């Protein structure tokens, strides 16, 4: 296998490109040309530029782009740093797309779909000098970079190509396809193959010409990751996940929830059509994140690394929407900080926009890791601050943010056949909290919280006004982690009243629980999103609190007085507050109903950046 000088290869490509443009009748047409992988403006690019009315070059290698601009100081070309897999251009933007000598190193299906999208109907794609397996064999004998780099890259690609052909599994995007495979991929992307052939220049090069049909489609829907959410256990998080998934789907994305508890999430995820990908925290913090960090450092040397990792763990992600409830709070300790940093840095390394939906952030802690948090948060595309405290903390750290109400206020209730004992009575909904139990029992002894609530139930429950015990966070077993069922069982066991009902919530959705709460005359809750469900339904509440986030939401409805901090919690305090709220029930409902439209409008801001076209949304986010 003799050496073929780079200059010879590039000149051959330039001559082939020029001949084909003439053959296709594209000379003198005043073309709008996109040159993907333009590098430093090679000979074929220079020729295309002379023919074009408008020439745009795109490449991932910033150094090559700077070199190209420096070569043409008097009339610099329009150059853009970007990825072929997510083109930053509107639909039907170009008459001709060149992606010569580069397709092998990308997610080919995604790139071809993006090219199909940005081509005008009737526009052409020239994808010439695509590499086959012979290129890697050639580089083993004639390295053009340090030999160890060429050998490492070539062997990885050869193995990846072999694995893909034997098993169908693609460990990396970078693998060599046959000409027939490239043609099939182009056709699947909505491009009509016009001509395909190979040439031998000492090793095989594959050439493909395609045309976008005059009635071309819109291309592939991009994927949007959802992080920090569940569709099980915590019904508040499930509510946010369900609403966010629906809004992303309406905007033209395919939502993908990174689930820490996939087995638990799967039943409700199937019910709402939410795609899941298992995302155990330890794996993503200590394996995936370091891999992405290394890939980011080696991105220019081995450009296929990040696409390979993206496909393996993140699907075809183009956007990340984070639903974390309380993030970057010193109260969560080092483990909480590492979790929050993981989901902040992953989109950064993936080079995709990150939006943090309405959540409580801060107060920040001290130390080297904490000092890195504000600068990282300033790089987030948009942060929505839920409440005045979060907004003040972010403003003090000079982190841009926009106030917005909790996403769960947008959840719609879902009808279901509630227990007959409750269907005809004005019951009180009681939502115990395992979080409050742990904090209260730590101060007053094991079982104190259950005894306190049982005393409240016995004082309240009557035949005409029963009490419904509802676990707003539930899972199988006796764990107290995101599980209020054991607390409800303990309260039930401690009650003497015959007018208390423990509702069977297993398998119920957050919308169904919201419906159950909406029929109550009063909601007594230690769960934040139980409070949101009640307020969102116009139901008066009495709340036991352990965080500033409760009061901030209650303040939107002029209901701060119904909040009882955990360190002030007692049976007398709860009963006195309940009596006060019930006595003023009509006035309280009027206050809640008057504030609710404004709060729901605020919750809508969480999705204000989204258009009904995903590609338009992504362009808007990239322009920020």
C-alpha positions in Angstrom: 0.0 0.0 0.0 2.0 3.0 -1.2 1.8 6.4 0.4 -0.6 8.9 -1.1 0.4 12.5 -0.2 -2.3 14.6 1.4 -2.0 17.2 -1.3 -2.7 14.6 -3.9 -5.8 13.4 -2.1 -7.1 16.9 -1.6 -6.5 17.9 -5.2 -8.3 14.8 -6.4 -11.3 15.7 -4.2 -11.3 19.2 -5.4 -11.3 18.1 -9.1 -14.1 15.6 -8.4 -16.2 18.2 -6.6 -15.8 20.7 -9.4 -16.7 18.2 -12.1 -19.8 17.1 -10.3 -21.0 20.6 -9.7 -20.7 21.3 -13.4 -22.4 17.9 -14.3 -25.3 18.6 -12.0 -25.8 22.1 -13.6 -25.1 23.9 -10.3 -22.5 26.3 -11.7 -23.6 29.9 -12.0 -26.8 29.3 -10.0 -26.0 31.7 -7.2 -26.1 28.9 -4.6 -26.4 29.0 -0.9 -23.8 26.5 0.2 -23.1 24.8 3.5 -19.8 23.1 3.8 -19.8 20.7 6.8 -16.3 19.8 8.0 -14.8 22.7 6.1 -11.6 22.6 8.3 -9.2 25.3 7.1 -10.9 25.8 3.7 -9.4 23.0 1.6 -9.2 23.2 -2.2 -12.6 21.8 -2.8 -14.1 24.3 -0.3 -12.3 27.2 -2.0 -13.8 26.1 -5.3 -17.3 25.9 -3.9 -16.9 29.3 -2.2 -16.1 30.9 -5.6 -19.3 29.5 -7.0 -21.6 30.4 -4.1 -23.6 33.5 -3.6 -23.5 32.6 0.1 -20.9 30.2 1.6 -21.1 29.0 5.2 -18.4 26.7 6.6 -19.0 24.6 9.7 -16.5 22.6 11.8 -15.9 21.4 15.3 -12.2 22.2 15.3 -11.8 25.8 16.4 -8.2 25.9 15.5 -8.9 25.0 11.9 -11.6 27.7 11.7 -9.1 30.3 13.0 -6.6 29.2 10.4 -9.2 29.5 7.7 -10.2 33.0 8.8 -6.5 34.1 9.0 -5.9 32.9 5.4 -8.5 35.3 4.1 -8.2 38.5 6.1 -9.6 40.7 3.3 -12.7 38.7 2.6 -13.1 36.2 5.4 -15.5 33.3 4.8 -18.6 32.9 7.1 -17.4 30.3 9.5 -19.4 28.7 12.4 -18.2 26.5 15.2 -20.7 23.7 15.5 -21.7 20.1 15.2 -23.0 18.4 12.1 -25.4 16.4 14.3 -27.3 19.5 15.4 -27.0 22.1 12.6 -27.7 25.7 13.9 -29.7 26.7 10.8 -33.4 27.0 10.0 -35.2 24.5 7.8 -34.8 24.8 4.0 -31.8 27.1 4.3 -29.3 25.8 1.7 -29.3 24.8 -1.9 -26.2 22.6 -1.6 -24.6 20.8 1.3 -21.0 19.4 1.1 -19.9 17.0 3.7 -16.8 15.6 2.1 -14.3 13.3 3.8 -16.0 13.4 7.2 -19.2 11.4 7.4 -17.5 8.3 8.9 -16.8 10.2 12.2 -20.4 11.1 13.0 -23.8 9.7 13.9 -24.6 9.3 10.2 -28.3 8.9 10.6 -28.5 12.1 12.6 -26.3 14.1 10.3 -28.2 13.0 7.2 -31.5 13.9 8.8 -30.1 17.3 9.7 -28.9 17.8 6.2 -32.3 16.8 4.8 -33.8 19.4 7.1 -31.6 22.4 6.1 -31.8 21.6 2.3 -34.4 23.3 0.2 -36.7 20.9 -1.7 -34.7 19.9 -4.7 -31.4 20.8 -3.1 -28.3 18.5 -3.4 -26.0 16.7 -1.0 -22.4 15.9 -2.1 -20.8 13.5 0.4 -17.5 12.5 -1.3 -14.4 10.7 -0.4 -16.0 8.9 2.6 -13.6 6.5 4.2 -13.8 2.8 4.2 -11.8 0.3 6.3 -8.9 0.7 3.9 -8.3 4.2 5.3 -7.5 2.8 8.8 -5.3 0.1 7.4 -3.5 2.8 5.4 -2.9 5.0 8.5 -1.4 2.0 10.3 1.3 2.0 7.7 1.5 5.7 6.9 0.6 7.7 10.0 0.2 11.5 9.5 -0.1 12.3 13.2 2.0 10.8 16.0 2.0 7.0 15.4 0.5 6.1 18.7 -2.5 8.4 18.0 -3.1 6.9 14.5 -2.7 3.4 15.8 -5.1 3.9 18.7 -7.7 5.6 16.6 -7.4 3.2 13.7 -7.6 0.0 15.8 -10.6 1.3 17.7 -12.4 2.1 14.5 -11.5 -1.2 12.9 -12.8 -3.1 16.0 -15.9 -0.9 16.2 -16.7 -1.6 12.6 -16.2 -5.3 13.1 -18.4 -5.4 16.2 -21.2 -3.5 14.4 -21.2 -5.8 11.4 -21.1 -8.9 13.5 -23.6 -8.0 16.2 -25.4 -4.8 15.0 -24.2 -3.0 18.1 -22.4 0.3 17.6 -19.9 0.9 20.4 -18.9 4.2 18.7 -20.4 6.5 16.1 -17.0 6.2 14.3 -17.3 3.1 12.2 -17.0 2.5 8.5 -20.1 1.7 6.4 -20.4 0.2 3.0 -21.7 2.2 0.1 -25.0 0.3 0.2 -25.3 1.1 4.0 -24.7 4.8 3.4 -27.3 4.9 0.6 -29.8 3.2 2.9 -29.2 5.6 5.7 -29.7 8.6 3.3 -32.9 7.2 2.0 -34.2 6.7 5.6 -33.4 10.3 6.3 -35.6 11.4 3.4 -32.9 12.0 0.8 -33.1 10.5 -2.7 -29.8 8.8 -3.7 -28.9 10.2 -7.2 -25.5 8.4 -7.7 -23.2 6.2 -5.6 -19.8 4.8 -6.5 -16.4 4.1 -5.2 -12.9 5.1 -6.3 -9.5 3.6 -5.5 -6.8 6.1 -4.7 -4.5 3.6 -3.1 -7.4 2.7 -0.8 -11.2 2.8 -1.3 -13.1 6.1 -1.1 -17.0 6.1 -1.2 -19.0 8.8 -3.0 -22.6 9.6 -2.6 -24.9 12.2 -4.2 -28.4 12.8 -2.9 -31.2 15.1 -3.6 -34.0 16.3 -1.3 -37.4 15.5 -2.9 -39.6 18.4 -3.8 -42.0 17.3 -1.1 -39.3 16.6 1.6 -40.3 15.8 5.2 -39.2 17.6 8.4 -36.5 15.2 9.5 -36.0 13.4 12.8 -37.3 14.7 16.1 -34.5 15.7 18.5 -34.3 14.1 22.0 -34.7 16.2 25.2 -33.3 14.7 28.4 -35.2 15.1 31.7 -33.0 14.8 34.8 -33.8 15.0 38.5 -37.3 13.6 38.1 -39.2 10.4 38.8 -42.5 8.9 37.6 -43.0 6.9 40.9 -42.4 7.2 44.6 -42.5 11.0 45.0 -45.8 12.1 43.3 -44.6 15.7 43.2 -41.7 14.8 41.1 -43.9 12.5 39.1 -46.2 15.4 38.4 -43.4 17.6 37.2 -42.0 14.8 35.0 -45.4 14.1 33.4 -46.1 17.8 32.7 -42.6 18.4 31.4 -42.6 15.4 29.2 -46.0 16.4 27.6 -44.7 20.0 27.0 -41.5 18.8 25.4 -43.5 16.4 23.2 -45.8 19.3 22.1 -42.6 21.3 21.3 -41.4 18.6 18.9 -39.0 16.8 21.1 -38.8 13.1 22.1 -38.5 13.3 25.9 -36.2 10.8 27.6 -36.2 10.6 31.4 -33.0 9.5 33.0 -34.4 7.4 35.8 -32.6 6.4 39.0 -35.4 3.9 39.8 -36.4 2.5 36.4 -38.2 -0.6 37.7 -40.4 1.6 39.9 -40.9 4.2 37.2 -41.8 1.9 34.4 -45.6 1.3 35.1 -46.5 5.0 35.1 -44.0 5.8 32.4 -45.7 3.3 30.1 -49.1 4.8 31.0 -48.0 8.3 30.0 -45.7 7.3 27.1 -42.5 8.5 28.8 -39.3 6.9 27.5 -36.9 5.9 30.3 -33.2 5.2 30.5 -31.7 3.7 33.7 -29.4 6.2 35.4 -28.1 4.9 38.7 -26.5 7.8 40.6 -23.2 6.1 41.4 -22.7 5.0 37.8 -23.3 8.5 36.4 -21.3 10.3 39.0 -18.3 8.1 39.1 -18.2 6.5 35.6 -20.2 8.5 33.0 -19.2 12.0 34.2 -15.4 11.2 34.4 -15.7 9.6 30.9 -17.3 12.7 29.5 -14.7 14.9 31.1 -11.9 12.9 29.5 -13.8 12.9 26.2 -14.1 16.7 26.4 -10.4 17.0 26.9 -9.7 14.7 24.0 -12.5 16.0 21.8 -10.3 17.5 19.1 -8.0 14.5 19.1 -10.7 11.8 19.0 -13.9 13.6 18.0 -16.0 10.4 18.0 -15.7 10.0 21.8 -18.5 12.4 22.9 -21.0 11.2 20.2 -20.2 7.6 21.3 -20.8 8.4 25.0 -23.9 10.4 24.1 -25.5 7.6 22.2 -24.6 5.0 24.9 -26.0 6.8 27.9 -28.1 9.7 26.6 -29.7 8.6 23.4 -29.6 11.4 20.8 -29.9 14.2 23.4 -30.0 17.8 22.1 -31.5 19.5 25.2 -31.6 18.8 29.0 -34.4 19.9 31.3 -33.6 19.5 35.0 -36.4 19.0 37.6 -34.4 18.9 40.8 -36.5 20.0 43.7 -34.0 21.4 46.1 -30.5 21.7 44.6 -27.1 23.1 45.7 -28.3 23.4 49.3 -25.6 23.1 52.0 -28.2 21.2 54.1 -27.9 18.3 51.6 -24.2 17.9 52.5 -21.4 16.6 50.2 -23.4 13.8 48.7 -26.1 16.2 47.7 -23.5 18.5 46.2 -22.0 15.7 44.1 -25.4 14.7 42.8 -26.3 18.2 41.8 -22.9 18.8 40.2 -23.3 15.6 38.2 -26.5 16.7 36.6 -25.2 20.2 36.0 -21.9 19.1 34.3 -23.2 16.3 32.2 -25.1 18.6 29.8 -22.1 20.9 29.8 -19.8 18.2 28.6 -22.4 17.0 26.1 -22.5 20.5 24.7 -26.3 20.8 24.9 -28.5 23.5 26.4 -29.5 23.1 30.1 -32.7 24.5 31.5 -33.4 24.2 35.3 -37.1 24.2 35.9 -38.6 26.0 38.9 -36.7 24.7 42.0 -35.3 25.9 45.3 -31.6 26.5 45.0 -29.2 27.2 47.9 -28.2 28.4 50.4 -24.6 27.6 49.2 -22.0 26.1 51.4 -18.3 26.9 51.9 -15.2 25.2 50.5 -13.5 24.7 47.1 -16.3 22.7 45.5 -18.9 25.2 46.6 -16.9 28.1 45.2 -17.3 26.5 41.8 -21.1 26.4 41.9 -22.0 30.0 41.1 -19.7 30.2 38.0 -21.1 27.0 36.7 -24.7 28.1 37.3 -24.0 31.3 35.3 -23.4 29.0 32.3 -26.8 27.4 32.5 -29.1 28.4 29.6 -32.0 29.4 31.9 -32.6 29.0 35.6 -36.1 29.4 37.0 -36.2 30.4 40.7 -39.1 29.1 42.8 -39.6 31.6 45.5 -38.2 34.8 46.9 -35.4 33.1 48.9 -34.0 31.2 46.0 -34.2 34.4 43.9 -32.3 36.4 46.5 -29.6 33.7 46.9 -29.1 33.6 43.1 -29.1 37.4 42.8 -26.5 37.7 45.5 -24.3 35.2 43.7 -24.8 37.1 40.4 -26.5 34.1 38.8 -29.2 35.1 36.2 -32.6 33.7 37.0 -36.3 34.1 36.3 -39.0 33.6 38.9 -41.5 30.9 38.1 -44.0 28.8 40.0 -43.8 25.1 40.5 -44.4 23.0 37.3 -46.8 20.8 39.2 -49.4 23.6 39.3 -49.9 22.7 35.6 -50.9 19.1 36.3 -54.5 18.3 35.5 -56.5 16.0 37.9 -57.6 12.6 36.6 -60.9 11.0 37.6 -60.9 7.7 39.4 -63.3 5.8 41.6 -62.3 7.0 45.1 -63.4 4.9 48.1 -67.2 4.9 48.6 -66.8 6.1 52.2 -65.3 9.3 50.9 -67.4 9.9 47.7 -70.4 11.3 49.5 -68.8 13.1 52.5 -66.8 16.3 53.0 -63.7 14.6 54.2 -60.4 16.0 55.5 -57.3 14.8 53.5 -54.3 14.1 55.7 -50.9 13.6 54.0 -48.3 12.6 56.5 -44.6 13.0 55.5 -41.7 10.6 56.2 -39.4 13.6 56.0 -41.3 15.4 58.8 -41.5 12.1 60.8 -37.7 11.6 60.7 -37.1 15.2 61.8 -39.8 15.2 64.5 -39.0 11.8 65.9 -35.3 12.7 66.1 -36.3 15.4 68.7 -39.2 13.7 70.5 -38.6 10.0 70.2 -39.6 7.2 67.9 -43.3 7.1 67.1 -44.0 10.7 68.4 -45.1 11.9 64.9 -47.5 9.1 64.4 -49.0 9.6 67.9 -49.4 13.3 67.3 -51.2 12.9 64.0 -53.4 10.1 65.5 -54.5 12.5 68.2 -55.4 15.1 65.6 -57.4 12.5 63.6 -59.3 11.4 66.7 -60.2 15.0 67.5 -61.4 15.8 64.0 -62.9 12.6 62.5 -66.7 12.2 62.6 -69.2 10.2 60.6 -70.0 13.2 58.5 -66.4 14.4 58.2 -64.1 11.4 58.0 -60.3 11.7 57.7 -58.6 10.2 54.7 -54.9 9.1 55.2 -53.1 9.6 51.8 -49.5 8.7 51.1 -48.4 11.3 48.5 -45.1 9.5 48.2 -45.3 5.8 48.1 -43.3 2.6 47.3 -43.3 -1.0 48.3 -41.6 -2.0 51.6 -41.0 -0.2 54.9 -38.3 2.1 53.8 -38.9 5.8 54.7 -37.0 7.0 51.6 -39.7 8.8 49.5 -42.3 6.6 51.2 -45.1 7.8 53.4 -47.0 4.4 53.5 -45.3 3.2 56.7 -46.2 6.5 58.3 -49.8 6.3 57.3 -49.9 2.7 58.6 -48.4 3.8 61.9 -51.0 6.7 62.2 -53.8 4.3 61.4 -52.7 1.9 64.0 -52.5 4.6 66.7 -56.0 6.0 65.9 -59.0 5.2 68.1 -61.6 6.8 65.8 -63.7 4.6 63.5 -64.0 7.4 61.0 -60.5 7.3 59.5 -59.7 5.6 56.1 -56.3 4.8 54.8 -56.6 5.2 51.0 -55.0 2.5 48.8 -52.7 4.6 46.6 -50.5 1.9 45.1 -50.3 2.3 41.3 -52.2 5.7 41.4 -50.9 8.6 39.4 -50.2 12.2 40.7 -53.2 13.3 38.7 -55.5 10.8 40.4 -54.2 11.8 43.9 -54.8 15.5 42.9 -58.4 14.6 42.1 -58.7 12.9 45.5 -57.3 15.9 47.3 -59.5 18.3 45.2 -62.7 16.8 46.7 -61.6 17.4 50.3 -62.9 20.2 52.5 -59.4 20.7 53.9 -55.9 19.2 53.3 -53.5 18.7 56.2 -50.1 17.9 54.7 -46.4 17.6 55.4 -45.7 17.0 51.7 -44.7 20.0 49.6 -46.4 18.8 46.5 -49.4 17.6 48.4 -49.7 21.3 49.3 -49.3 22.3 45.7 -52.0 19.8 44.6 -54.4 21.2 47.2 -53.7 24.9 46.4 -53.9 24.1 42.6 -57.4 22.7 43.3 -58.6 25.6 45.4 -58.6 23.5 48.6 -57.6 25.2 52.0 -54.5 23.7 53.6 -52.7 23.4 56.9 -49.0 22.6 56.4 -46.2 21.3 58.6 -43.0 22.7 57.1 -39.3 22.0 57.3 -38.0 24.3 54.5 -38.5 27.9 53.3 -40.0 26.6 50.1 -43.4 26.0 51.8 -43.9 29.5 53.0 -42.8 31.0 49.7 -45.6 29.1 47.8 -48.1 29.8 50.5 -47.3 33.5 50.3 -48.5 33.5 46.7 -51.9 32.7 48.0 -51.7 34.9 51.2 -51.7 31.7 53.3 -48.4 32.0 55.2 -50.2 31.7 58.6 -51.2 28.1 58.0 -47.5 27.0 58.0 -46.3 25.2 61.2 -42.5 24.7 61.4 -41.4 21.2 62.5 -39.7 22.6 65.6 -43.0 24.2 66.7 -45.2 21.2 65.8 -47.7 20.0 68.3 -51.2 18.6 68.4 -52.6 21.8 69.8 -50.9 23.9 67.2 -52.3 21.7 64.4 -55.8 21.7 65.8 -55.9 25.4 66.4 -54.8 26.1 62.9 -57.3 23.7 61.4 -60.1 25.3 63.5 -59.1 28.7 62.2 -58.9 27.7 58.6 -62.3 25.8 58.7 -64.0 28.8 60.3 -62.8 31.0 57.5 -63.1 28.3 54.8 -65.1 30.5 52.3 -62.7 33.4 52.6 -59.7 31.1 52.3 -61.1 29.4 49.1 -61.7 32.9 47.6 -58.1 33.9 48.3 -56.8 30.7 46.7 -59.1 30.9 43.7 -58.1 34.6 43.1 -54.4 33.8 43.1 -54.5 30.6 41.2 -54.6 32.0 37.6 -51.6 34.2 38.3 -49.7 31.3 39.8 -50.5 29.0 36.9 -49.4 31.7 34.4 -46.1 31.9 36.4 -45.7 28.1 36.1 -46.2 28.4 32.3 -42.9 30.5 32.2 -41.0 27.2 32.7 -41.7 26.5 29.1 -41.6 30.0 27.6 -38.5 29.3 25.6 -40.2 26.4 23.7 -41.7 26.7 20.3 -43.9 24.1 18.7 -41.0 23.3 16.4 -38.0 21.7 18.2 -35.4 22.9 15.7 -36.6 26.5 16.2 -36.4 26.0 19.9 -32.9 24.7 19.7 -31.8 27.6 17.5 -33.3 30.0 20.0 -31.5 28.4 22.9 -28.1 28.3 21.1 -28.4 32.0 20.3 -28.8 32.9 24.0 
